[in-house]
Amino acid sequence: MRINEPIFKAMLLKEAFRRFIFRTQKPTPGDVLEAWLEQARTSGLQAFERLAESFREKMKFLLNWFRKKISSAISEGFNNKIKRLTAGLWLISD
């Protein structure tokens, strides 16, 4: 049973994060995210600990989604395409 413990913890953290993303009522998104970050940070699961650290660094951007419902996904996609095209041009010119 101990072998399944990390998987069980990971599933609980995933479901808790889904509740954060799809929440419709109080508490505030910041409070819910803070609680999740603490759970992930103390989970003993390295992947979730790193994810929590990354999310904490980008917390203001995550919370902006709840304030304005604005995403940078389109511009990020264009930037990625530009990088890929530029990298391809360097390969052709060599």
CORTA-V807655 format. One line per field, one symbol per residue. ss: DSSP state (H for helix, E for strand, - for the rest). Layout:
ss: ???
This chain:
ss: -HHHHHHHHHHHHHHHHHHHH-------HHHHHHHHHHHHH----HHHHHHHHHHHH-HHHHHHHHHH----HHHHHHHHHHHHHHHHHHHHH-
